[in-house]
Amino acid sequence: ETGTGIEENTASNFSIHPNPVQEVLSAQYNLNTSSEVVFELFDLSGRLVYSNNLGTQAAGLNTIQINRAEIQLPAGVYTSRISGDKLTLTEKVVLN
């Protein structure tokens, strides 16, 4: 599954594995150019509930892993977002 969002020649192919997330959330995305990147989670009302500044990420395929315990949110459906310089990609994620 690939994410949808605004692509301005900076990133594409955003995916979350596994989905639903049990223990470790793994997000994979491709950057066309190096960029400052932030990973965020929003609840169904659109409220920001988790944010992780990933710093400058290199061009190419990038993968981040976040322990489920670090996220400290109740089980449910969230919208994840990878954003940075000229990029915004979103993907639904289920936390168990």
PyMOL commands that set and color helices and strands:
alter all, ss='L'
color gray80, all
select helices_A, chain A and resi 68-71
alter helices_A, ss='H'
color red, helices_A
select strands_A, chain A and resi 4-7+11-17+24-31+35-42+48-57+60-67+76-84+87-95
alter strands_A, ss='S'
color yellow, strands_A
deselect
rebuild
show_as cartoon
